[in-house]
């Protein structure tokens, strides 16, 4: 049996949450003040997820790259492979904020979307 201590990042209270693990199985969670802390700690210990932010190449745009973000968290163990796909991607200007650049990346259910707009230049 092992114990991990995490700080819940879901709200400014920052509760210290302790998780008892038997291998990779969560046995108990304590220290959380609400259910969100329990769910966060369980996910963080079993299969952590993160929002991915990076940039994608733009053709004919006012800048060479545009900032992008996943519209939901993806498993942390997919980040490297997702970055390899995003590095090879390119989009043509104009680009609208929220436009899907890569749909359902790696089957994660998350889309990579533009986090700003960009005009086309001639
Ligand atoms: S456990 Fe609940 S109250 Fe505590 S930091 Fe997380 S979200 Fe906030």
Boltz pocket constraint, residues with backbone or C-beta under 6 A from the ligand:
constraints:
  - pocket:
      binder: B
      contacts: [[A, 8], [A, 9], [A, 10], [A, 11], [A, 12], [A, 13], [A, 14], [A, 15], [A, 31], [A, 32], [A, 33], [A, 34], [A, 35], [A, 36], [A, 37], [A, 38]]
      max_distance: 6.0
